[in-house]
C-alpha cells in the first residue's frame, strides 16, 4: 500500500530528474561549436564554416553560402558526405548522437580527413541544378538520401558475381561493367581483389 506508493513516487521523481539532466546535457552539447570542412563540388579547395552541433544541415548550407559568397545564384545546395545526401532538416547533433555510419565509415567527422590513399575527404556542397543534370552519371548515380535507420555497412557490401570494392576510394564496382578499373577514380583493380560473391 503506502510503501509501494512512496516507492513509485520516488522512482517517478528520479526519472524526472534524469530526464531533466539528459535534456540539459543535450542542450549543452547542441550549443557546442563545430567547424565543418567542405568543398563546393566538383572543386577540390577546402573551405571551413563554423556552426553549432544543434544547427541543421540547411542552416549550415545557408551560412556557408553567405560566408563564402559561393554558389552565386543558387541556395539550392545539397550536403553530400560519403556518397550520402543528408537532409536539410537533420542536425549535426542527430548525426553525432546516433553515431551515424555511411558506406565507408563514420559520418560523425566533419573536419578534413585524410584517407589511406593520402587524399583529403571532406563534405561536399553540391549545386542542386548540377546534381539534377548529373544524377544518372557515376559517381553521382550512387548518391542516395541518408536514412538514420539504414545499415549502409551491410547494404553496400551486397553485390553481384564479379563485383569488387576499389581499395583507393572504396566504391563498389560492377564487375560486368568495370572489370579492370574503378569507375570513380580509375584505379586498377588489384590482383588480390576477389569478387564479392
N, C-alpha and C positions, 0 to 999 in steps of 0.2 A: 503494500500500500504506500505509505508515506515515504518510506526509504527509497522505493523504486521511482517515485515521482521526483524526489530530491536528486537521485542519480541521473534521471532523464534531463532534468533542468540543468544540472551541472554539465552534462555532455552537450546539451544544446548551446550553452554559453561558451564552452570550449570550442565547439565547431564555429560559432560566430566569430570568436577571436581569431581562430586560424584563418577563416575566410577574409577577415579584415587585414591580417598580416600579409596574406597572399596578395590581395589586391593592392596593398601599399607597396609591396616589393615589385609587383608587376608595373605599377605606375612609375616607380623609380627607375626600373630597367628601361621602360619605354622612353623616358626622358634622357637617357644616356646618349651622348653624341656618337655618331657613326660616320666615318669617312668612306665613301664609295668610289672605287676606281672604275672607270668605264671608258669605252671608246664610242665614237659615232660610226657605226658600221657603214661601209667597209674600211674606214680609216684604221690605222694601227696606233695613232697617237693616243696616249693615255691622259685622261682628264680626271679631276677629283671634285666631288661635291660633298659638302658636309650636311648631314641631316641628323635626325634622331632616330632611334630604333623604333619609335612609335609612328614614324611617318609612313605614309603609303607609298607604293611604287609610283603612283600617279603624281604625288607631290614631289617626289624625287625627280621625275622626268621634267616636270614644270620648272622646278628650281634649277635643274641643270641647263635647261634651255635659256632661262633668264640669266643665270650666272655667266654662262659662256657665250650667250647670243648665237647659239648654233641651231641647226635645223631650219634656219631662216624663216620660211613662210609657213612651217607646219608645227603644230603642237600635238600631232598625232603620233608621238613616239611610242615604240614598243620596247619593253625591257626584256632582253634575252640573256639568259645565263645557262651555260651547259646545254645549249640547244633547246631550252625550255622557255616559253613565253610566260612571264609572271604577270598575273592580272593586276591592273592599276589599283584595285581596291585592297589588295593584300598589303599588310605592313611588314616591315623588316622584322619586327618582333614576332609576327606569326611564323616567319621562316625560321628564325633563330630558336624560338621556344619549341617548335616541332622537331628541331634537328633535321630539317628537310634535306633530302638527298636527291640528286639527279642521276643521270645515267653513269657519270664517271666519278661521282663522289659527292661530298657535302656542298650544299648551296649556301651555307652559312658564312662563307668567307667572302668579304666584299672588297678586300684590298687586291692589288695586282699580285697574282700568284704565279710563280714560275713552275712550269710543269717539268716532267722528267726529260723532255726534249730541249729544255732551256728556253722555251717560248713563254712569254707572259700571257696568262689567261685572265681576262677581265670581262666584266659585264658589258654588254653592248646595248646601245640605244639605236634602234633601227627606225628609220622613217616609215610610216605606215603605207605611204604610196609606193615606196620602193619595195616593201615587203609584198604588197598585193601583186606588183608586177613580176616579182621573182619567186613567188611561193611554190612554184612547181619545179624549180631548179635546185639541185643539191648545192650546198648543204641546207638551204632554206626549206626544201621539201621535207626535211626531217624534223623541223622545229614543231613543237606541239604545245598547246596550252597546259600549263602546270596544274596538277591536281595533288593537293597535300595527301590524299588518301591512297594514291597510286604508288606502287613499289617499282621505281624505274630501274633499280639494280637488277631485278628479276626479268622484267619485260624487255629490257634492252638486250639480254643475252639470248633471247629466243630467235632462232633463225632457220633458214632452210639449209639443206645439204650444200656444203661448199662455202657458206657464208663465213666471214672472218673479221676479227677486230684489228684495226690498224694500231700498231704499237706506238706510233708517233702522235696520233690525235684521238685514238680510242673510239673512232666511229665504226659502226658496223657496216661492212661492205658486202654487197650481194655478190656471191661467188659467180653467179651466172652472168653478171654484167661487168664485174670488176675483178677478174681472177688474178691479175698481176700487180695492179697499182691501186692505191687508195683513191676513192672518188673525191675526197675532200682535199687532201694535201699532196696527192700524187706520190706518196712514199711507196717504195716497192713492198710487195707482200713478202714478209720474211720466210725463209726456207722452213723454219721451225713452226710456222703458224699452221697448225692443223685446223681443219674445218670445225665449226662449232658442233655440227651434227654428223 
